[in-house]
Amino acid sequence: MKKFFQTEMYVDGNKLPLNNFVQETIGNIMMGFSKTLKGLDATPDVIEVKIKRLPTPAEVDAHIYPIQ
């Protein structure tokens, strides 16, 4: 297996151990997602993603970009 990515995952501040297969899988998925997004001109060197659970679910239009 060739390794192309160093991937780390933290949950509630705790680093999870990821084997090489999981590191590569997450890396490939995130690279694939990023290549389809508007505004990205080149293949990124670093991708950072933060996911936070909302206290209650929100009804949203999946095709509208949220205001930052």
C-alpha positions in Angstrom: 0.0 0.0 0.0 1.3 3.4 -0.9 0.7 6.2 1.6 -0.1 9.6 0.2 -1.7 11.4 3.3 -1.0 12.0 6.9 -4.4 12.1 8.4 -5.4 12.9 12.0 -8.8 12.9 13.6 -9.8 14.4 16.9 -13.1 13.9 18.7 -13.9 16.2 21.6 -10.2 17.1 21.7 -9.0 13.5 21.9 -6.8 12.2 19.0 -8.1 8.9 17.6 -5.7 6.2 16.4 -6.1 5.7 12.7 -4.4 2.9 10.8 -2.9 3.6 7.4 -6.0 2.3 5.5 -8.3 4.7 7.3 -5.9 7.6 6.9 -5.7 7.1 3.2 -9.5 6.6 2.9 -10.3 9.8 4.8 -7.6 11.7 2.8 -8.9 10.4 -0.6 -12.5 11.3 0.3 -11.7 14.8 1.4 -9.5 15.4 -1.6 -12.3 14.2 -3.9 -14.8 16.4 -2.2 -12.5 19.5 -2.4 -11.9 19.1 -6.1 -15.6 19.5 -6.8 -16.0 22.7 -4.9 -16.2 26.1 -6.5 -13.3 28.5 -5.8 -10.5 25.9 -5.6 -7.9 26.5 -8.3 -5.3 23.9 -7.4 -5.0 20.6 -5.4 -4.7 21.6 -1.8 -1.7 20.6 0.4 -3.7 20.8 3.7 -7.5 20.4 4.3 -8.9 21.1 7.7 -12.5 20.2 8.6 -14.3 21.0 11.8 -17.7 19.3 12.5 -19.8 20.4 15.4 -23.2 18.8 16.3 -26.0 21.4 16.6 -28.0 21.4 19.8 -31.2 21.0 17.8 -31.6 20.0 14.1 -32.2 23.0 11.7 -34.3 23.0 8.6 -32.1 24.3 5.7 -32.0 24.4 1.9 -29.1 22.1 1.0 -28.2 24.2 -2.0 -27.8 27.6 -0.3 -24.4 28.7 1.1 -24.7 29.8 4.8 -23.7 33.3 5.7 -20.3 33.4 7.3 
